[in-house]
Amino acid sequence: MACHDLHDLIAGLERDGELRRIGAEVDPVLEVAAITDRVCKSPGGGPALLFERVRGSALPVATNLFGSPARMARALNVAALSQLTDKVEALLASGGADAPDLLPAGRCREVVDKDFDLLSLPALQGWPGDGGRFLTLPLVMTDDPATGAVNCGLYRVRLFDRDRAGIHWYPSSGGAGHYRKYQEAGRRMPVAVALGGSPALLLAASLPLPEELTETALAAAVAGAPVPMVRCMTCDLPVPADAEVVIEGYLEPGETLPDGPFGNHTGYYGPSAEVPVLHVTAITRRRDAIVPATVVGPPPMEDCWLAKAGERVMLPFLRREMPELAELNFPLEWIFHRSAIISAAVEHADHGREIMACLWKSRWLSGARLLILVDRDTDPQDLAGVAWKLMNRVDWQRDLVVVPPDAADARRQAWLPGGAGRMGIDLTRCGDGSGRCALRQDDTIVRMVNERWNEYGL
């Protein structure tokens, strides 16, 4: 069954025994997160969880929906995450046209909360030192005041009180760029926050797409159908028609509040930041609304698989910039730094360093803390093979590339407990002059053994 929104996904998971309903009352402050964290770290990633009775809210909350490669693939309407690469290749070949369905009404407007209260949403506090409760899977819609181009970003949202929230985005993000333009013009900025809708749009919103490709276009290519959208009630921004909850509002130029620390995947708290303040003008929802949430912490967690899906989407974009690239792997423990193992066809002795320099300049891996480059015939997904080559082939004086942090690195990586900086290891061996020959069986003998295999009784 195709998955077009959160309800489709939950229904399919429950039908196949991959969802657990929790009828006991739970607290959105720490308790839901502690349960989810324990389940995520169980063998196989555990089941998806639907908490039906959340203290202080009439709405249920769902976590660990994407907690395995199979569930992530299911949410994106593919048999395996590897198929995403082919879908994106086809999208790029077609020119990336965007044709979202703009509907006059949608299920996200079945209920209009006239006496709205943000604090009645089942937003979670994940860790004891967090600044408060956060929406952790929000689709934040903004537009460019000059061109009208719409951006959909995945930025966490801190709830301050019944009608104010804070949006935490990075300076390089599309939403932050729009905010700067509104500030320069001295204008209020409309913002809409959608919870739920197409999982493919959630994936697209998590990626630093080039300006010529919209998140809705990528989501449509991944999901196999256009994403239905509707206009907001109090502004002209589009939002997913099948969203569970939509929060509409505006940002005043220059108005900020501290959002408090936030427990992160590094295993430490990210520092509090001054974030723009969203003043709410409307909240609408489905009659049967379910709020999606994720708990962020040291892996394995469900957002690891969202990042692995992003890995498969990024590969075609990187190949378009650097055709010599063959494959890519974000090891689970590295993924949120977008650090990677990359295989490539290297043509000369300095080519590996040139490739790493280009990767650090790209929008996709500009903040990568560690890049390991291997030959085209080495599978980056084979961690044991990469580790073997690393320890047996590396010459630390020749193959290590250390890049001191610049101002951009310091800003980008300020939340990392280890500080800023980047390193690369070039394990490719084109023209190294060593004269060493890697072990390899004779081709003729290999063919003979293949032909006679049954004779050996093995």
C-alpha positions as CSV (number, residue, x, y, z in Angstrom):
1,M,0.0,0.0,0.0
2,A,1.4,3.4,-1.0
3,C,2.2,5.8,1.8
4,H,1.2,9.4,1.2
5,D,0.9,10.7,4.8
6,L,1.4,9.8,8.4
7,H,-2.0,8.0,8.7
8,D,-1.1,5.8,5.7
9,L,2.2,4.9,7.4
10,I,0.8,4.1,10.8
11,A,-2.0,2.0,9.3
12,G,0.4,-0.1,7.3
13,L,2.8,-0.6,10.2
14,E,0.0,-1.7,12.5
15,R,-1.4,-4.1,9.9
16,D,2.1,-5.7,9.6
17,G,2.7,-5.9,13.4
18,E,5.3,-3.2,13.5
19,L,3.4,-0.7,15.7
20,R,2.7,-0.8,19.4
21,R,-0.1,1.2,20.9
22,I,0.6,2.4,24.4
23,G,-2.6,3.0,26.3
24,A,-1.1,4.0,29.7
25,E,-0.9,7.7,30.3
26,V,2.6,9.1,29.7
27,D,4.3,12.4,30.4
28,P,5.6,14.4,27.4
29,V,8.4,15.6,29.7
30,L,11.1,13.0,29.7
31,E,9.0,9.9,30.0
32,V,8.0,9.5,26.3
33,A,11.7,10.1,25.3
34,A,13.0,7.6,27.8
35,I,10.7,4.9,26.5
36,T,11.5,5.7,22.9
37,D,15.2,5.8,23.5
38,R,15.1,2.3,25.1
39,V,13.1,0.9,22.2
40,C,15.3,2.5,19.6
41,K,18.4,0.8,21.1
42,S,16.8,-2.6,21.3
43,P,17.7,-5.3,18.7
44,G,16.4,-4.3,15.2
45,G,15.4,-0.8,16.3
46,G,12.2,-1.9,18.0
47,P,8.6,-1.2,16.9
48,A,7.0,2.1,16.1
49,L,5.2,3.6,19.1
50,L,1.8,5.3,19.3
51,F,1.3,6.9,22.7
52,E,-2.5,7.3,22.9
53,R,-2.8,9.2,26.2
54,V,-0.3,12.0,26.6
55,R,-0.6,14.0,29.8
56,G,-1.9,17.6,29.1
57,S,-2.9,16.9,25.5
58,A,-5.9,15.5,23.7
59,L,-3.7,14.4,20.8
60,P,-1.6,11.2,20.6
61,V,2.1,11.2,19.7
62,A,3.9,8.7,17.5
63,T,7.7,8.0,17.7
64,N,10.2,5.6,16.1
65,L,8.1,5.5,12.9
66,F,11.4,5.4,10.8
67,G,13.3,3.2,13.2
68,S,14.6,0.6,10.7
69,P,15.8,0.7,7.1
70,A,12.6,-1.2,6.1
71,R,10.3,1.2,7.8
72,M,12.1,4.2,6.3
73,A,11.9,2.6,2.8
74,R,8.2,1.9,3.4
75,A,7.5,5.5,4.3
76,L,9.2,6.6,1.1
77,N,7.3,4.1,-1.2
78,V,10.5,2.2,-2.2
79,A,11.4,-1.5,-1.6
80,A,14.9,-0.5,-0.4
81,L,16.6,2.8,0.3
82,S,19.0,2.1,-2.5
83,Q,16.2,2.8,-5.0
84,L,16.2,6.4,-4.0
85,T,19.4,7.0,-5.9
86,D,17.7,5.9,-9.2
87,K,14.7,8.1,-8.5
88,V,16.8,11.1,-8.0
89,E,18.9,10.3,-11.1
90,A,15.7,10.3,-13.1
91,L,14.5,13.6,-11.5
92,L,17.8,15.3,-12.4
93,A,17.7,13.9,-15.9
94,S,14.1,15.4,-16.3
95,G,15.1,18.8,-15.2
96,G,13.5,18.7,-11.8
97,A,10.1,20.3,-12.7
98,D,7.8,21.0,-9.7
99,A,4.1,20.6,-10.0
100,P,2.5,20.4,-6.6
101,D,-1.2,19.9,-6.4
102,L,-2.7,23.1,-4.8
103,L,-6.1,22.2,-3.4
104,P,-8.9,24.5,-2.2
105,A,-9.1,22.6,1.1
106,G,-7.5,19.7,2.9
107,R,-7.8,17.4,5.9
108,C,-5.4,19.6,7.8
109,R,-8.3,22.1,8.2
110,E,-11.0,19.8,9.5
111,V,-10.7,21.4,12.9
112,V,-9.9,25.1,13.5
113,D,-8.7,25.7,17.1
114,K,-10.3,29.1,17.8
115,D,-8.9,29.2,21.4
116,F,-5.5,27.8,20.4
117,D,-2.8,26.8,22.9
118,L,0.6,25.6,21.7
119,L,1.2,24.0,25.1
120,S,-1.7,21.6,24.5
121,L,0.3,19.9,21.8
122,P,2.2,16.8,22.9
123,A,5.6,18.3,22.3
124,L,8.4,16.4,24.0
125,Q,11.2,17.3,26.3
126,G,13.8,14.7,25.5
127,W,16.6,15.2,28.1
128,P,16.7,16.6,31.6
129,G,18.8,19.6,30.7
130,D,16.8,20.7,27.6
131,G,15.5,24.2,27.6
132,G,11.9,23.1,27.4
133,R,9.5,21.1,25.1
134,F,10.2,20.9,21.4
135,L,8.5,19.9,18.1
136,T,11.2,17.7,16.6
137,L,9.7,16.8,13.2
138,P,8.2,20.1,12.0
139,L,8.0,21.1,8.3
140,V,8.7,24.9,8.5
141,M,7.4,26.7,5.4
142,T,8.8,30.2,4.5
143,D,9.0,32.3,1.4
144,D,11.4,34.7,-0.3
145,P,9.9,38.2,-0.1
146,A,11.3,39.2,-3.5
147,T,10.6,36.1,-5.6
148,G,7.9,34.3,-3.7
149,A,9.9,31.0,-3.8
150,V,8.9,28.7,-1.0
151,N,11.3,26.8,1.2
152,C,10.4,23.8,3.4
153,G,12.9,23.1,6.2
154,L,13.2,20.7,9.0
155,Y,14.0,23.0,12.0
156,R,13.2,22.2,15.6
157,V,10.6,24.4,17.2
158,R,10.7,25.3,21.0
159,L,7.3,26.0,22.6
160,F,7.5,29.1,24.8
161,D,3.9,29.7,25.8
162,R,0.4,29.3,24.5
163,D,0.9,31.5,21.4
164,R,4.7,31.9,21.0
165,A,7.4,29.5,19.8
166,G,11.1,29.7,18.7
167,I,12.5,28.4,15.4
168,H,16.0,27.1,15.5
169,W,17.6,27.2,12.1
170,Y,21.2,27.4,10.9
171,P,22.5,30.6,9.2
172,S,23.0,28.7,5.9
173,S,19.5,27.3,5.8
174,G,16.8,28.4,3.3
175,G,14.5,29.7,6.1
176,A,17.3,31.8,7.7
177,G,18.1,33.3,4.3
178,H,14.4,34.3,3.9
179,Y,14.4,35.8,7.4
180,R,17.4,38.0,6.7
181,K,15.6,39.4,3.6
182,Y,12.5,40.2,5.6
183,Q,14.6,41.8,8.3
184,E,16.4,44.0,5.7
185,A,13.1,45.1,4.4
186,G,11.8,45.7,7.9
187,R,8.8,43.5,7.3
188,R,7.0,40.8,9.3
189,M,7.8,37.3,7.9
190,P,4.9,34.8,7.5
191,V,5.8,31.2,8.7
192,A,3.8,28.0,8.8
193,V,4.7,24.9,10.7
194,A,3.2,21.6,9.5
195,L,3.3,18.4,11.5
196,G,2.9,15.2,9.5
197,G,2.0,14.9,5.8
198,S,4.2,13.2,3.3
199,P,7.3,11.4,4.8
200,A,9.0,12.1,1.4
201,L,8.6,15.8,2.1
202,L,10.1,15.3,5.5
203,L,13.2,13.8,3.9
204,A,13.4,16.6,1.3
205,A,13.1,19.2,4.1
206,S,16.1,17.7,5.9
207,L,18.5,18.2,2.9
208,P,20.4,21.2,1.7
209,L,18.9,21.2,-1.8
210,P,20.2,23.5,-4.6
211,E,18.0,26.6,-5.1
212,E,16.7,25.3,-8.5
213,L,15.1,22.3,-6.9
214,T,12.2,22.6,-4.5
215,E,11.5,20.2,-1.6
216,T,8.1,19.5,-3.1
217,A,9.6,18.4,-6.4
218,L,12.0,16.1,-4.7
219,A,9.3,14.7,-2.5
220,A,7.1,14.1,-5.5
221,A,9.9,12.2,-7.3
222,V,10.5,10.1,-4.2
223,A,6.9,9.4,-3.4
224,G,5.8,8.8,-7.0
225,A,3.0,11.5,-6.9
226,P,2.7,15.3,-6.4
227,V,2.4,16.5,-2.8
228,P,-1.1,18.0,-2.3
229,M,-0.9,21.4,-0.7
230,V,-3.4,24.1,0.5
231,R,-3.0,27.8,1.3
232,C,-2.8,28.8,5.0
233,M,-5.8,30.7,6.5
234,T,-3.9,33.7,7.7
235,C,-1.1,34.0,5.1
236,D,-0.4,32.8,1.5
237,L,2.1,30.1,2.4
238,P,1.3,26.6,1.1
239,V,1.2,23.6,3.6
240,P,0.7,19.9,3.1
241,A,-3.1,19.3,2.7
242,D,-2.8,16.0,4.6
243,A,-0.8,17.4,7.5
244,E,-1.9,16.4,11.0
245,V,-1.5,19.9,12.6
246,V,-0.7,23.3,11.0
247,I,0.6,26.2,13.1
248,E,0.4,29.6,11.3
249,G,2.1,32.8,12.4
250,Y,4.7,35.5,11.8
251,L,8.2,36.6,12.9
252,E,8.9,40.2,13.9
253,P,12.1,41.6,12.5
254,G,14.9,41.2,15.0
255,E,12.8,39.7,17.9
256,T,14.6,36.7,19.5
257,L,14.5,34.7,22.6
258,P,16.9,32.0,23.9
259,D,15.6,28.5,23.2
260,G,17.7,26.8,25.9
261,P,20.1,23.8,25.6
262,F,19.0,20.8,23.5
263,G,20.3,17.3,24.0
264,N,21.9,16.2,20.7
265,H,23.2,13.1,18.9
266,T,26.7,14.0,20.1
267,G,25.8,12.8,23.5
268,Y,26.0,16.3,24.9
269,Y,23.7,19.4,25.0
270,G,23.9,21.9,22.2
271,P,24.1,25.4,23.7
272,S,21.2,27.7,23.9
273,A,20.8,30.1,20.9
274,E,18.9,33.3,20.3
275,V,16.1,32.2,17.9
276,P,13.3,34.2,16.1
277,V,10.0,34.2,17.8
278,L,6.9,32.8,16.0
279,H,3.7,34.6,17.0
280,V,0.8,32.2,16.3
281,T,-2.2,33.4,14.4
282,A,-4.0,30.1,13.8
283,I,-3.8,26.4,14.5
284,T,-5.7,23.9,12.4
285,R,-5.7,20.1,12.4
286,R,-7.3,16.8,11.3
287,R,-10.1,15.4,13.4
288,D,-8.0,12.3,14.1
289,A,-4.7,14.2,14.3
290,I,-1.5,12.4,15.5
291,V,1.6,14.4,16.3
292,P,4.9,12.8,14.9
293,A,8.0,13.2,17.0
294,T,11.6,11.9,17.2
295,V,14.0,11.7,20.1
296,V,17.5,13.0,19.3
297,G,20.4,11.3,21.1
298,P,23.4,9.1,20.5
299,P,22.9,6.4,17.9
300,P,21.2,4.1,17.2
301,M,18.1,6.3,16.9
302,E,15.4,6.4,14.3
303,D,16.7,9.6,12.7
304,C,19.8,7.6,11.7
305,W,17.6,6.0,9.0
306,L,16.3,9.4,7.8
307,A,20.0,10.4,7.3
308,K,20.8,7.1,5.5
309,A,17.9,7.9,3.1
310,G,19.5,11.3,2.7
311,E,22.8,9.6,1.8
312,R,21.1,7.8,-1.1
313,V,19.5,11.1,-2.3
314,M,22.8,13.1,-2.0
315,L,24.8,10.7,-4.2
316,P,23.4,11.7,-7.6
317,F,23.9,15.4,-6.7
318,L,27.5,14.8,-5.8
319,R,28.1,12.7,-8.9
320,R,26.7,15.5,-11.0
321,E,29.4,17.9,-9.6
322,M,32.1,15.2,-9.5
323,P,31.5,12.4,-12.0
324,E,34.5,10.5,-10.7
325,L,32.6,9.6,-7.5
326,A,31.4,6.1,-7.4
327,E,29.8,5.4,-4.0
328,L,29.1,7.0,-0.6
329,N,28.6,5.8,3.0
330,F,27.6,7.8,6.1
331,P,28.4,5.4,8.9
332,L,25.7,5.5,11.5
333,E,27.9,7.0,14.2
334,W,29.0,9.9,11.8
335,I,25.9,10.7,9.8
336,F,24.8,14.0,11.4
337,H,28.2,15.5,10.8
338,R,27.7,14.3,7.2
339,S,31.2,12.8,7.5
340,A,31.6,10.1,4.9
341,I,33.5,7.3,3.2
342,I,33.7,7.9,-0.5
343,S,34.9,5.7,-3.4
344,A,36.2,7.4,-6.5
345,A,38.1,6.8,-9.8
346,V,41.4,8.6,-9.0
347,E,43.5,9.4,-12.0
348,H,46.7,10.9,-10.6
349,A,48.6,11.3,-7.3
350,D,47.0,14.6,-6.2
351,H,43.5,13.7,-7.4
352,G,42.3,12.4,-4.0
353,R,43.2,15.6,-2.3
354,E,41.5,17.6,-5.0
355,I,38.3,15.5,-4.6
356,M,38.3,16.1,-0.9
357,A,38.7,19.8,-1.4
358,C,35.7,19.9,-3.8
359,L,33.6,17.9,-1.3
360,W,34.4,20.4,1.4
361,K,33.3,23.2,-0.9
362,S,30.0,21.6,-1.8
363,R,26.7,22.3,-0.1
364,W,26.4,18.6,0.8
365,L,29.7,18.0,2.7
366,S,30.9,21.5,3.5
367,G,30.8,20.8,7.3
368,A,32.1,17.2,7.2
369,R,34.4,16.5,10.1
370,L,36.0,13.5,8.5
371,L,36.3,12.3,4.9
372,I,37.9,8.9,4.0
373,L,38.5,8.5,0.3
374,V,39.0,5.0,-1.2
375,D,39.5,3.6,-4.7
376,R,36.6,2.9,-6.9
377,D,36.8,-0.9,-6.5
378,T,36.5,-0.6,-2.7
379,D,32.9,-0.7,-1.3
380,P,32.4,2.2,1.2
381,Q,29.7,0.2,2.9
382,D,32.2,-2.5,3.8
383,L,33.4,-1.0,7.0
384,A,35.7,-4.0,7.8
385,G,37.4,-3.7,4.4
386,V,37.8,0.0,4.8
387,A,39.3,-0.4,8.3
388,W,41.7,-3.1,7.0
389,K,43.0,-0.7,4.2
390,L,43.2,2.2,6.6
391,M,45.5,0.3,9.0
392,N,47.5,-1.5,6.4
393,R,47.9,1.1,3.7
394,V,47.9,4.6,5.2
395,D,51.0,6.7,5.4
396,W,50.1,9.3,7.9
397,Q,52.5,11.9,6.6
398,R,51.4,11.5,3.0
399,D,47.7,10.6,3.2
400,L,46.4,12.7,6.1
401,V,44.8,16.1,5.3
402,V,44.1,18.4,8.3
403,V,42.2,21.6,7.7
404,P,42.3,24.1,10.5
405,P,39.0,25.7,11.4
406,D,38.0,29.0,9.8
407,A,35.3,31.3,11.1
408,A,32.6,29.4,9.2
409,D,33.7,26.1,10.7
410,A,33.7,27.6,14.2
411,R,30.1,28.9,13.7
412,R,28.9,25.7,12.1
413,Q,30.4,23.3,14.6
414,A,30.1,25.4,17.8
415,W,27.7,22.8,19.2
416,L,30.2,20.0,18.9
417,P,31.9,19.1,22.2
418,G,35.2,18.5,20.4
419,G,35.3,21.9,18.7
420,A,35.7,22.7,15.0
421,G,38.0,21.4,12.3
422,R,38.2,18.9,9.5
423,M,40.3,16.0,8.5
424,G,40.6,13.8,5.4
425,I,42.4,10.5,4.8
426,D,43.3,9.6,1.2
427,L,43.5,5.8,0.9
428,T,43.6,5.8,-2.9
429,R,46.8,4.5,-4.5
430,C,47.1,6.0,-8.0
431,G,50.7,6.7,-8.9
432,D,52.0,6.5,-5.3
433,G,55.3,5.1,-6.5
434,S,55.5,2.5,-3.8
435,G,55.8,-0.5,-6.2
436,R,53.6,-2.5,-3.9
437,C,51.1,-4.9,-5.4
438,A,47.9,-5.8,-3.6
439,L,47.1,-9.5,-3.1
440,R,44.7,-10.9,-5.8
441,Q,43.9,-14.4,-6.9
442,D,44.8,-15.4,-10.5
443,D,41.8,-14.9,-12.8
444,T,42.3,-18.2,-14.6
445,I,42.4,-20.1,-11.3
446,V,39.3,-18.2,-10.0
447,R,37.3,-19.2,-13.1
448,M,38.4,-22.8,-12.8
449,V,37.5,-23.0,-9.1
450,N,34.0,-21.5,-9.9
451,E,33.4,-24.2,-12.6
452,R,34.6,-27.1,-10.3
453,W,33.0,-25.8,-7.1
454,N,30.4,-28.6,-6.8
455,E,33.2,-31.2,-7.2
456,Y,34.9,-30.1,-4.0
457,G,31.8,-31.0,-1.9
458,L,31.8,-27.6,-0.3
